[in-house]
Amino acid sequence: MSTSSILGAALGDRSSAGTQALLVLGGSVLVAVAAQISVPMLPVPMTLQTLAVLLVGLSLGARLGALALIAYLLEGAAGLPVFANFNNGLAFFGPTAGFLLGFVMMALLAGLATDYGIRRFLPLAAVALAVSALLYVPGVAWAMLADAALGVDAAKWGADSFAMIWQYYMSPFLLGDVVKAVIAALVIAGGWAALQRRAV
């Protein structure tokens, strides 16, 4: 495990293959638990799922972060109720499937930032905001293209035009995305600061 990630730096030489497997499993469990937590917020309640994805990527690094999210998707595909509202693999056939698949990219890109040595709050917050925004690419693409690709009636999801996508799938969640990006950056930057103080 690379010492460029915060958990890699904390574990040091104790990071065996078994430890890494446990971290991947733990990351998938964190996302599964966070998917069920909803915080009251306007204009819509804020789930903590994407916050957990950011934290997994930023704390584990690109490789293990992506593996944790692949494990999470496989758990859902196997029938475990790990997705929001205790859904399982059936969610892959619903309007949020693109976002679920995009979680792997989100964790990978967040992890790359820490692999390249980004540790301070402002750069971490910028990375978290950027990868949160990029998550809309697969999410919106699925909602708009499922009709053509799979014969799914996307209009029933409110997804037959970009205006409706913006109204139902993007604008209600932007404020929450900003809040979660800031929280993730604060947690990871604070963790690095604590590690540096311990090393002195």
Summary of the structure (lengths in Angstrom):
residues: 200
radius of gyration: 17.2
end to end distance: 22.8
largest distance: 60.2
contacts: 674
relative contact order: 0.14
helix: 76%
strand: 3%
